[in-house]
Structures are given as C-alpha cells and as structure tokens.
Amino acid sequence: MSLSRRVWEIIPGLTTWVTIVGLLLLVRISPHFVATFVLLYAVYWVVRIIIMTSYLIAGFFRYRREQKMDWQVRLKSDFPDRWEKIYHLAFVPTYKEDISILRHTLGAIKNSNYPCEKLIVVVAFEEREKELAPGYAKTILHEFEHSFGGILTTFHPSDIPGEVRGKGPNITWAARRALEYIDNRKIDRDDVVVTTLDADNRVDENYFGNVSWAFLNEPDPHHKSFQPLPMFFNNVWQVPLAVKMTAMGSSFWQMIQAMRPHHARNFSAHSQSLKALVETDFWSVETIVEDGHQYWRSYFKFNGNHHIVPIFVPVYMDAVQGENLYNTFREQYLQRRRWFWGVSDVPYVFSRSFRNGSIPFFYKWLQFGRLFESHWSLATQSFILLIGWLPGVLDVEFQNSVLGYNFPIVYRAFLLAAWIGMISTMAIASMIVPPRPGSRAIYILTLVKEWIFAPLMLPISGILFSAIPAIDSQTRMMFNKPFTVFNVTKKFAVKSGIVRVGD
C-alpha cells in the first residue's frame, strides 16, 4: 500500500474527529469562536436546505410526469427501427434470501411492459450457501423457465484469493458466465444493457422501457450509468417511524441527486452497457460497496468521460425490518454503516486523480472535493448543530455577552427556517407513499401522528442512522480495519402493494 493512499485513509476520519472534538474543547476555551462558527455554518446549512428542497420539489413533479408515461409506447414511437435490438441482462444476487423474496423480484421483472423475450435474468447464488441455494435454483428455473428470453443461475465459488465476501464478486462471477451465454446466442454486446438488482428489488413495469429509451436517446450511451429512483416502499407501513424516515430520506436524497446528475453516483440498482462493463472488467471484487465504486472505476477507465443519466421510473425496495424493534434498529445501523463505507473511495479517487493527466485538472479535483465534503458533512453536520447550543448552556460569562444574549434567538430562527425542508419532505411523502392498508380513518390518524412526531424523531434518526455509522466507517478506515464481509440486511417476504402515482 502506498504512503499517499494510507494518508488519505486517515484524513477523512481525522478531519471528522478534529471537527467534533475540537469544537467541544473550544466550547470552554473560546465559546465566542464556537458560536460564530456555528452561526456561519447554520447560514450555510439553511441555504443548502433551501436549494435541496427546490431540487426535491422539482424532482417530485418530474417523477409524477414521467411515472405516468407509457415508456414502451414512446420507445416504439421515437426509435421504431432500433428499439427491438436492445436486450436487458438483469442480475439478482442472493445470499440466504427466502425463495418467496426472489419470487417477488422475478415476478416484477416478468410483469414488465418490455417484451419478455428481450429479458435475460441471472440469479446469482453463493456456493457457500449449500443448504438451500441448490434447491432454490432448481425451483426458480422450473417456475420461470418460459418467462424470459433466458434465465440462468450461477454459484459464486467461495474464498477466491483477493475477493471480499460481498455482492461485487458474486455479480462479477455471474457476469462472466452470462457473457458466454450472450456470445453463444450471437447477441451483439453493444445492444445489451445490464441492470443489477438486490433480492428485494421490484422494478416498475415501465423500468426497462424507460432505460431502453434513455440508452437509445444518448449519443454516447456506453459512457453512461442509468440510475433509477430507489424507493423503499415495499414495507414502508410495517417499520418504525425512525426507520421509515431514514428510508424516505434515502429515497428523497436520490431524487435530489437525480435533478443534479453531476453530483450523482451509482446507488444500489443501476444500469450500464455490457460493453462498458467488459471494459471495466465488470464490478470490483475488492470492496463491499460495489455500486458507488463502479462509478469511479468507470470514470477513471474512460478518463472522466462517464456520467449519470437519471431515470425517474423507480425500483421499489424494502425498508429495514427486523424481528423486533431492537433488531430493526440494529439492522438499520449496520446497513447504513455498510453504505457509508463508500468513504473508502476517497483514497482511491485521490490516488487516481493525482496520476491521471488526461482528465481536466479543475474537473477531477472538483469531483474529489465533492466526494470528500459529502462524507465530512454526513459525519459532522448533526453534531455541529447540536454543539451550537453548548456555549449558552455551559458558559455563564458567554450568556451575559452581547453575542451570548442574541445567539439563541438568531440560532433558533435559523433552525426554524430549516422546517421549510422538513415540511416539504413530509408533504411529498404523504403524496408519494402508497396508501396504508386498512381503513382510511386509520391512515389519516397515522399521517397526523407522523407529522407530530417527525420533528422530534428527525434529529435523533439523523444522529443514530447517519452521523454515528458514518463516523464508525471513517474511524475503521482510519485504523486500517476494513470491512471484508458484506453484512446482508435481513429481509422478510412482503406482499406486493405498490401503487403507482396516477393510478
């Protein structure tokens, strides 16, 4: 390992800890400095919330508009001589998932508006799952044998040298098997779009049509990733409010990113051309966070010529749900900690940006700066805002100063201004989430309860499920304790209850 890489493994966590601990120490040493810093940060934070809220509102209206489109009709109309050439290769990696979950995922693909004969599905098992996987594979092949243009099952060997135990090695192994299948059928690799799905993902019926349209509409589709909206709606009414808010926050953040694709990265389910994947040697086998990392692998492979194309037709996913409240919160924390291991991209991006002279100087360092800032903000934002109250609580002398007297008034005004974003988010959530099963009266009462408790729950969930797991991941990288095993989030079979906006 190079010295510069090790240094950049330390810097993110060190910067986070210096920020938090430094502010805590300065509360007693220089409360005026802390108050001034926090007020300036609050101004930045409120401005950012207003900007993000405007993106969210614009993204919501675009989502509603594009969700109502019949993309298969539009595909045939706009590309009458080209669309039939496009094949979709969908990977569904699984490890210890119940077969009922896989049935739901494959059933959603089967019910797509896109011609089934143009869909090739690969269910990627792990060889080390010896008890149930072989039987599941036979059952799936039997039940879906005639549902697609092709269906394959693969078994990723365990303990291949240099590989972590995770999704990336599994789908990379499966992709190499699928490539042989594609070539044997003499399908042009340039006409194949690859989508990766988790075992609980359910594509919208228009998803493949929308991706096909976007692929054909792009003048350079092989240097693009097509990113749908992840919506954690499958079981949204069955999870605690804190988990629901965390899940909705993830969905809405991706909607915001879709409105500014220069900031976006691959997240969970995404699509990319087979040609591009072959050139990048598929996905990384060395990290447990293969989705966002794939963006950077493609970015450097193509010397900066790789971009995200947002897809506003969603892929529906499960929010975290355990056997009880404790287990649910534990699984939610572990899932977020795994996601935030994306901080490991910081040393990767720095080292390759430094060595790559083909990418424009300003562009590559702007990209690096955005990546670094996003992880720093994720870990520190909640604590900075919380520390802002301490000078007025702990220092009597500060309380009697002009700044100390006015600080609570001004600071409270900034925090109240942030309610603009929360109210907008709650309103959009009320319109976008599928109706709660049961009577309408209970549905209304549940919404009222959530509107009341959400302001209290938001800062708590922000600390428990964003700041602390982000600090956990950064600290692990700081002390060279990487994750080598993908922690699979436990899932439960959920009946299909997705209601499309406009239905």
C-alpha positions in Angstrom: 0.0 0.0 0.0 1.4 3.4 -1.0 2.1 6.1 1.7 -0.3 8.6 0.0 -3.1 6.1 0.0 -2.6 5.3 3.6 -2.6 9.1 4.4 -5.9 9.5 2.6 -7.4 6.6 4.5 -6.6 8.5 7.7 -7.6 12.1 6.6 -11.4 11.7 6.4 -11.8 10.2 9.9 -9.2 12.5 11.3 -10.9 15.6 9.9 -14.2 14.4 11.3 -12.8 13.8 14.8 -10.9 17.1 14.8 -14.1 18.9 13.9 -16.2 17.4 16.6 -13.7 17.1 19.4 -12.2 20.5 18.5 -15.5 22.2 18.8 -16.3 20.5 22.1 -12.9 21.7 23.5 -13.4 25.2 22.2 -16.8 25.5 23.9 -15.0 26.2 27.2 -11.8 27.8 25.8 -13.4 30.1 23.2 -17.2 30.0 23.3 -17.4 33.1 21.1 -15.5 31.4 18.3 -17.7 28.3 18.5 -20.9 30.5 18.4 -19.6 32.4 15.4 -18.6 29.3 13.6 -21.9 27.6 14.3 -23.9 30.6 13.1 -21.9 30.8 9.9 -22.4 27.0 9.5 -26.2 27.4 10.2 -26.4 30.0 7.4 -24.7 27.6 5.0 -26.9 24.8 6.2 -30.2 26.7 5.7 -29.2 27.9 2.3 -28.3 24.4 1.4 -31.6 23.1 2.7 -33.5 25.7 0.6 -31.5 24.6 -2.5 -32.0 20.9 -1.8 -35.7 21.4 -1.2 -36.2 23.2 -4.5 -34.5 20.2 -6.2 -36.7 17.8 -4.3 -39.9 19.6 -5.3 -38.8 19.8 -9.0 -37.8 16.1 -8.8 -41.2 15.2 -7.4 -43.1 16.8 -10.3 -40.7 15.3 -12.8 -41.2 11.9 -11.2 -45.0 12.3 -11.4 -44.8 13.3 -15.0 -42.5 10.5 -16.1 -44.2 7.9 -14.0 -47.4 8.4 -15.9 -45.8 7.9 -19.3 -46.1 4.7 -21.2 -42.4 4.3 -22.0 -42.9 1.3 -24.2 -45.2 3.3 -26.5 -42.8 6.2 -26.5 -39.9 3.8 -27.2 -41.6 2.4 -30.2 -42.6 5.8 -31.4 -39.2 7.5 -31.0 -37.0 4.6 -32.1 -39.1 2.4 -34.4 -36.1 0.9 -36.2 -33.8 0.5 -33.2 -35.6 -0.5 -30.0 -36.1 -4.1 -30.8 -32.3 -4.7 -30.9 -32.0 -3.9 -27.2 -31.7 -6.7 -24.7 -31.7 -6.3 -21.0 -29.5 -8.5 -18.8 -30.6 -8.4 -15.1 -28.6 -9.7 -12.2 -30.3 -10.7 -9.0 -27.6 -11.7 -6.4 -28.8 -13.5 -3.4 -27.4 -14.9 -0.2 -29.6 -16.7 2.3 -32.7 -14.9 0.9 -36.0 -16.7 1.2 -37.3 -18.0 -2.1 -40.5 -16.0 -1.6 -38.5 -12.8 -1.8 -36.8 -14.0 -5.0 -40.2 -14.8 -6.5 -41.5 -11.3 -5.9 -38.4 -9.8 -7.6 -38.5 -12.1 -10.6 -42.3 -11.7 -10.8 -41.9 -7.9 -11.1 -39.4 -8.4 -14.0 -41.8 -10.8 -15.6 -44.7 -8.3 -15.4 -42.7 -5.6 -17.2 -44.1 -4.0 -20.2 -40.9 -4.7 -22.1 -41.0 -7.9 -24.3 -40.0 -10.8 -22.1 -38.0 -12.4 -24.9 -35.6 -9.5 -24.7 -35.0 -10.0 -21.0 -32.3 -12.3 -19.7 -32.2 -12.9 -16.0 -29.3 -14.3 -13.9 -30.0 -15.3 -10.3 -26.5 -15.3 -8.7 -26.2 -17.6 -5.7 -23.2 -18.1 -3.4 -21.6 -21.5 -3.5 -21.1 -21.5 0.3 -24.9 -21.4 0.8 -25.1 -25.2 0.4 -28.2 -25.9 2.4 -31.0 -24.1 0.4 -29.5 -22.5 -2.7 -29.3 -25.6 -4.9 -32.9 -26.4 -4.3 -34.0 -22.8 -4.8 -32.1 -22.7 -8.1 -33.9 -25.7 -9.4 -37.3 -24.3 -8.3 -36.6 -20.9 -9.9 -35.5 -22.4 -13.2 -38.7 -24.6 -13.3 -41.1 -21.8 -12.3 -39.6 -19.1 -14.6 -38.3 -21.2 -17.4 -40.7 -19.7 -20.0 -41.0 -16.2 -18.5 -37.9 -14.6 -20.1 -35.7 -14.8 -23.1 -33.3 -16.7 -20.9 -32.8 -17.4 -17.2 -29.6 -18.6 -15.6 -28.4 -19.5 -12.1 -24.8 -19.2 -11.1 -22.9 -20.2 -8.0 -20.0 -18.0 -7.0 -17.1 -20.0 -5.5 -16.1 -19.2 -2.0 -12.7 -18.0 -0.9 -11.3 -16.8 -4.2 -8.0 -15.1 -3.4 -8.2 -11.3 -3.3 -12.0 -11.1 -3.0 -14.1 -9.8 -0.2 -17.3 -11.6 0.7 -19.9 -9.4 -1.0 -22.2 -8.5 -3.8 -19.4 -7.3 -6.2 -17.5 -10.6 -6.5 -20.8 -12.5 -6.9 -22.2 -10.5 -9.8 -18.8 -10.3 -11.4 -18.6 -14.1 -11.4 -22.1 -14.3 -12.7 -21.5 -11.7 -15.4 -18.6 -13.7 -16.9 -20.9 -16.7 -17.1 -23.6 -14.6 -18.7 -21.1 -13.1 -21.2 -20.5 -16.6 -22.5 -24.3 -17.1 -22.8 -24.7 -13.8 -24.7 -21.8 -14.6 -27.1 -23.2 -18.2 -27.7 -26.5 -16.7 -28.7 -24.7 -14.3 -31.0 -26.3 -11.2 -29.4 -24.3 -8.0 -30.1 -22.7 -6.9 -26.8 -23.3 -3.3 -27.9 -27.0 -3.9 -27.7 -27.1 -5.3 -24.2 -28.0 -3.1 -21.1 -27.1 -4.6 -17.8 -29.1 -3.9 -14.6 -28.1 -5.0 -11.1 -30.8 -5.6 -8.6 -30.9 -6.7 -4.9 -33.0 -9.7 -4.0 -35.8 -7.4 -2.6 -35.9 -5.0 -5.6 -39.1 -4.8 -7.7 -38.7 -2.9 -10.9 -41.6 -0.7 -12.0 -43.4 -2.2 -15.1 -42.1 0.7 -17.2 -38.5 0.5 -16.0 -36.9 -1.5 -18.8 -38.8 0.6 -21.4 -37.5 3.8 -19.8 -33.9 2.6 -19.6 -34.1 1.5 -23.3 -35.4 4.9 -24.3 -32.7 6.7 -22.3 -30.0 4.4 -23.7 -31.1 5.0 -27.3 -31.6 8.7 -26.7 -28.0 9.2 -25.5 -25.4 9.9 -28.3 -22.7 8.1 -26.2 -24.6 5.5 -24.1 -21.5 3.4 -23.3 -20.1 6.1 -21.2 -23.2 6.5 -19.0 -24.7 4.8 -16.0 -28.5 4.9 -15.8 -29.7 5.5 -12.3 -33.4 4.8 -11.3 -35.0 6.2 -8.2 -34.7 3.8 -5.3 -38.0 3.9 -3.4 -38.1 2.0 -0.1 -41.9 1.5 -0.2 -42.4 -2.3 -0.3 -42.9 -2.5 3.5 -43.0 1.2 4.5 -46.1 0.9 6.7 -44.6 -2.0 8.6 -41.5 -0.3 10.0 -41.0 2.1 13.0 -41.2 5.8 12.3 -37.4 6.4 12.7 -36.7 3.7 10.1 -39.4 4.9 7.8 -37.9 8.5 8.0 -34.5 7.1 7.3 -35.8 5.1 4.3 -37.7 8.1 2.9 -34.7 10.3 3.4 -32.6 7.9 1.3 -35.3 7.9 -1.4 -35.6 11.7 -1.4 -31.9 12.2 -1.4 -31.6 10.2 -4.6 -34.5 12.2 -6.1 -32.5 15.4 -5.3 -29.3 13.9 -6.9 -31.3 13.0 -10.0 -32.0 16.6 -10.5 -28.3 17.4 -10.4 -26.7 14.4 -12.1 -23.2 15.9 -12.0 -23.4 15.1 -8.2 -25.0 11.7 -8.6 -23.3 8.3 -8.3 -24.4 4.8 -8.8 -26.6 3.7 -5.9 -27.9 0.2 -5.4 -29.9 -0.8 -8.5 -28.4 0.8 -11.6 -27.8 0.0 -15.3 -24.8 0.2 -17.6 -24.0 -1.1 -21.0 -22.4 -4.6 -21.3 -19.7 -3.1 -23.5 -18.7 -0.7 -20.8 -18.8 -3.4 -18.1 -16.5 -5.6 -20.1 -14.0 -2.8 -20.5 -14.0 -2.1 -16.7 -13.8 -5.9 -16.0 -17.3 -5.7 -14.5 -17.5 -4.7 -10.8 -14.9 -4.5 -8.2 -14.2 -7.7 -6.2 -12.2 -5.8 -3.5 -14.9 -3.7 -1.8 -18.2 -4.3 -0.2 -19.6 -1.1 -1.7 -19.6 -2.0 -5.4 -22.3 0.4 -6.6 -20.8 3.8 -6.0 -17.3 2.4 -6.6 -18.4 1.3 -10.0 -19.0 4.9 -11.0 -15.4 5.8 -10.1 -13.9 2.7 -11.8 -15.8 3.7 -15.0 -14.9 7.4 -14.5 -11.1 6.7 -14.4 -11.3 3.9 -17.0 -12.8 6.4 -19.5 -10.6 9.3 -18.4 -13.5 11.3 -16.9 -15.9 10.6 -19.7 -18.5 8.8 -17.6 -21.8 10.4 -16.4 -25.0 9.5 -14.6 -28.3 9.6 -16.6 -31.2 9.8 -14.1 -34.2 7.5 -14.6 -37.3 8.7 -12.8 -39.2 5.4 -13.1 -38.4 3.8 -9.8 -37.2 0.5 -8.5 -39.1 -0.4 -5.3 -37.1 -1.7 -2.3 -37.6 -2.8 1.3 -37.0 -0.6 4.3 -35.1 -2.4 7.0 -37.3 -4.6 9.1 -36.2 -7.0 11.9 -38.0 -9.4 14.1 -38.4 -6.8 16.8 -37.6 -3.1 17.5 -34.1 -3.7 18.7 -33.2 -5.9 15.8 -34.7 -3.5 13.3 -32.6 -0.6 14.7 -29.5 -2.8 14.7 -30.0 -3.9 11.1 -30.7 -0.3 10.1 -27.4 0.9 11.7 -25.4 -2.0 10.1 -26.9 -1.2 6.7 -26.1 2.5 6.9 -22.6 1.7 8.2 -22.0 -0.5 5.1 -23.3 2.2 2.8 -21.0 4.8 4.4 -18.0 2.5 3.7 -18.2 4.4 0.4 -15.7 6.7 2.2 -13.1 4.2 1.1 -13.5 5.8 -2.4 -11.7 8.9 -1.0 -8.1 7.4 -1.2 -9.0 5.6 -4.4 -10.2 8.7 -6.1 -7.3 10.9 -4.8 -4.6 8.5 -6.0 -6.1 8.0 -9.4 -6.9 11.7 -9.9 -3.3 12.5 -9.0 -1.9 10.1 -11.5 -4.4 10.7 -14.4 -3.3 13.6 -16.5 -6.0 13.0 -19.2 -8.9 14.3 -17.0 -9.1 18.1 -17.0 -7.4 19.4 -13.8 -10.3 21.5 -12.4 -12.9 18.9 -13.2 -11.2 16.0 -11.5 -10.3 17.9 -8.3 -13.8 19.4 -8.1 -15.2 15.8 -8.2 -12.8 14.8 -5.5 -13.7 17.8 -3.4 -17.4 17.0 -3.7 -16.7 13.4 -2.6 -14.7 14.4 0.4 -17.1 17.2 1.5 -20.1 14.8 1.3 -18.5 12.3 3.7 -17.4 15.1 6.1 -20.8 16.7 6.2 -22.5 13.3 6.7 -20.5 12.6 9.8 -20.3 16.1 11.3 -23.5 18.0 10.4 -25.7 16.8 13.2 -23.0 17.2 15.9 -22.1 20.7 14.8 -25.7 21.8 15.0 -26.0 20.1 18.4 -22.8 21.6 19.8 -24.1 25.0 18.8 -26.3 25.1 21.9 -23.5 24.3 24.4 -21.8 27.7 24.8 -25.0 29.2 26.0 -25.6 26.3 28.4 -22.1 25.8 29.9 -20.6 29.3 30.0 -22.3 32.0 32.2 -19.9 34.7 31.0 -20.8 34.0 27.4 -24.5 34.1 28.3 -24.0 37.7 29.6 -22.2 38.9 26.5 -24.0 40.6 23.5 -23.3 37.6 21.3 -24.4 35.2 24.0 -27.7 37.0 24.6 -28.6 37.2 20.9 -27.2 33.8 19.9 -30.2 31.6 21.0 -32.7 33.9 19.2 -30.8 34.0 16.0 -29.8 30.3 16.1 -33.3 29.2 16.8 -34.6 31.3 13.9 -32.1 29.5 11.5 -33.2 26.1 12.8 -36.9 27.0 12.4 -36.1 28.1 8.8 -34.9 24.6 8.2 -38.5 23.5 8.7 -39.2 24.6 5.2 -37.3 21.5 4.0 -38.9 19.2 6.6 -42.5 20.4 5.8 -41.9 20.0 2.1 -40.5 16.5 2.6 -43.4 15.4 4.8 -45.9 16.8 2.2 -44.2 15.0 -0.6 -44.0 11.8 1.5 -47.8 12.0 2.1 -48.4 12.2 -1.6 -45.9 9.7 -2.8 -46.1 6.8 -0.4 -48.6 4.0 -1.2 -51.8 4.3 0.9 -51.6 2.4 4.2 -53.5 -0.9 4.1 -56.7 -0.8 6.2 -59.4 1.9 6.7 -58.9 5.5 5.6 -59.5 6.7 9.1 -56.5 4.8 10.5 -54.5 6.0 7.5 -55.3 9.7 8.3 -54.6 9.2 12.0 -51.2 7.6 11.2 -50.3 10.5 9.0 -51.3 13.0 11.7 -49.2 11.1 14.3 -46.2 11.1 12.0 -46.5 14.8 11.3 -46.5 15.4 15.1 -43.6 13.1 16.0 -41.4 13.6 12.9 -39.8 16.9 14.1 -38.7 15.1 17.3 -37.6 12.0 15.5 -35.6 13.6 12.7 -32.6 14.8 14.7 -32.4 11.5 16.6 -32.5 9.4 13.5 -30.0 11.7 11.9 -27.5 11.0 14.6 -28.2 7.3 15.1 -28.5 6.3 11.4 -26.3 8.9 9.6 -23.7 10.6 11.7 -22.6 7.7 14.0 -22.4 5.0 11.3 -20.5 7.4 9.1 -18.1 8.1 11.9 -17.9 4.4 12.5 -16.9 3.7 8.9 -14.4 6.5 8.8 -12.8 5.5 12.0 -12.4 1.9 10.8 -10.7 3.1 7.7 -8.5 5.4 9.8 -7.3 2.5 11.8 -7.0 0.2 8.8 -9.9 -2.1 9.9 -11.8 -2.5 6.6 -15.0 -4.5 6.1 -14.2 -7.7 4.4 -17.7 -9.3 4.7 -20.8 -7.9 3.2 -23.4 -7.7 6.0 -26.6 -8.8 4.3 -29.6 -6.9 5.6 -32.3 -9.4 6.7 -35.5 -9.3 4.6 -39.0 -10.6 5.0 -41.5 -11.5 2.4 -43.7 -8.6 1.6 -46.9 -8.8 -0.4 -47.0 -6.6 -3.5 -48.7 -3.4 -2.5 -47.1 -0.9 -4.8 -49.5 1.8 -6.1 -48.1 3.9 -8.9 -48.8 7.7 -8.7 -51.6 8.5 -11.1 -53.3 5.0 -10.7 
